[in-house]
Amino acid sequence: MKKQRGMIYFILILLVISFAPILLLEFYGESEKEKISPEITGISAWINSSPETLSKLRGKVVIVDFWTYSCINCLRTIPYLNGWYERYKGEGLEIVGVHSPEFLFEKEVNRVQSAVSELKIKYPVALDNDHKTWDAFGNHHWPHKYFIGADGNVRYEVVGEGRYEESEEKIRELLSERGIKAAGPLIPINGENVNFQKIKTPEIYFGTFRGGFLGNPQGILSDPDNEYKIPEHLEENSYYLSGHWSVKEELVLHIGKTSGEIRINYEARSVNWVAGSNHRGSRVEVKLDHHYLTPTQAGKDVVIDSEGKSYLFISEKKLYRIVEDQKGYGKHLLIIHVFEPDIESYTLTFG
C-alpha cells in the first residue's frame, strides 16, 4: 500500500513539473495551447463604436484589453495600444478595450467617456459594468491583453505591463497569417519606464473591502465623532489618518470641519492617488518628508504656487499623479493634508 501511494505521489510530481512551463507561459505571456476566445457579453454601453461581437470580427486580428481608467498600470499601456491601433488598423487589426470597473464610480458612462477622450483612445471601448465579459474570459487582472487570431483563437496573452516589442511582433505574426506583411521598424513609442523590482510598497487600498493597511493603533472607528490621531512611530507600507474620517467599503471619507491628514512611509519613485470629491476644486496640500514638493518631485497634477506650496485640486473621481521624483527610487514620508470635508480616498499606487 505504501509503495502504491509513493508511486502515485511520484506521478503527481512529474505531472506538476511537466505542466509548470505551460502554466508560467499562460501567466507571463504566450500560451503553448490555443483556446477558442469567449464572446464579449453583458455590455452596458459602447464608446467609439456601435455594439461589437468577436464573431462579427472573425477574420481580423483582435486585441481584447481589460482595463479600468483609475488603474495606473492600465494607463501606462494605453499609448502602446493607441500606437498599434493607428499603425495596423488598416491592415486588419482591431482593438476592443473592455472597461471592467474596480470602483462603483467607474461605472458611470460619462466618467469613462471623459477618460477615453483624455487618453485619446480611438478604438471601441465596451463598458463591462457587471463583469460579464470579465467572467466569460476568466480574467483576474488589470490590465490583461488577449491577442486573438483571425481563426478566433486566443494566441497570446499579456498580464500587466511590459512585453511591448514581443506584443507588436505577435501582431505582425498574426497579420502575416492573413497574408499581410507589415514592413519597417517597430513603432517608436515614448512610454513610461518602471523598475518594478525597486518598488517596495504595494498598492494601498483605503476601504474595508480590500483594505487592511490602516496603521492607527485605535483601528477603524465606528463613531464619526471620534478623532484619528497619528502615533509617533509609523510603520512602512501602512497608511495613517489624523482628524475625522469615515471608513467605508471602498474608501475613506474626510468628514470633519477641521483639517485632516493621510500619512504613509513608502519606497518607490512615483505616487498616484485615486481620489475624488463631490465639490469642484477642493484644495489638498501634498508634502514629501515634511517639505513641499519641488518641481523635480511634483507629479503632473500638482501645482506649486508663488510661495512654493505644492497642492492639487480634487474634483473628478479619478487617478491623480502627485509624486514623480526625478532623483529616482527611494524611501519617503508622504503627507496629504486635506482642509475640506467630502474628500474621498480610494487607493495609493506606486511606480
Buried (B, 14 or more C-beta within 10 A) or exposed (E): EEEEEEEEEEEEEEEEEEEEEEEEBBEEBBBEEBEEBBEBBBBEBBBBBEEBEBEEBBEBBBBBBBBBBBBBBBBBBBBBBBBBBBBBBEBBBBBBBBBBBBBEBBBBBEBBBBBBEEBEBBBBBBBBBBBBBBBBBEBEBBBBBBBBBBBBBBBBBBBBBBBBEEBBBBBBBBBEEBEBEBEEEBBEBEBEEBEEEEBEBEBBBBBBEBBEBBBBEEEBBEEEEEBBEBEEEBEEBBBBBBBBBBBEEBBBBBBBEEBBBBBBBBBBBBBBBBBBBEEEEBBBBBBBEEEBBBEEBBBEBBEBEEEEBBBBBBBBBBBBBBBBBEEEBEEBBBBBBBBBBBBBBBBBBBB
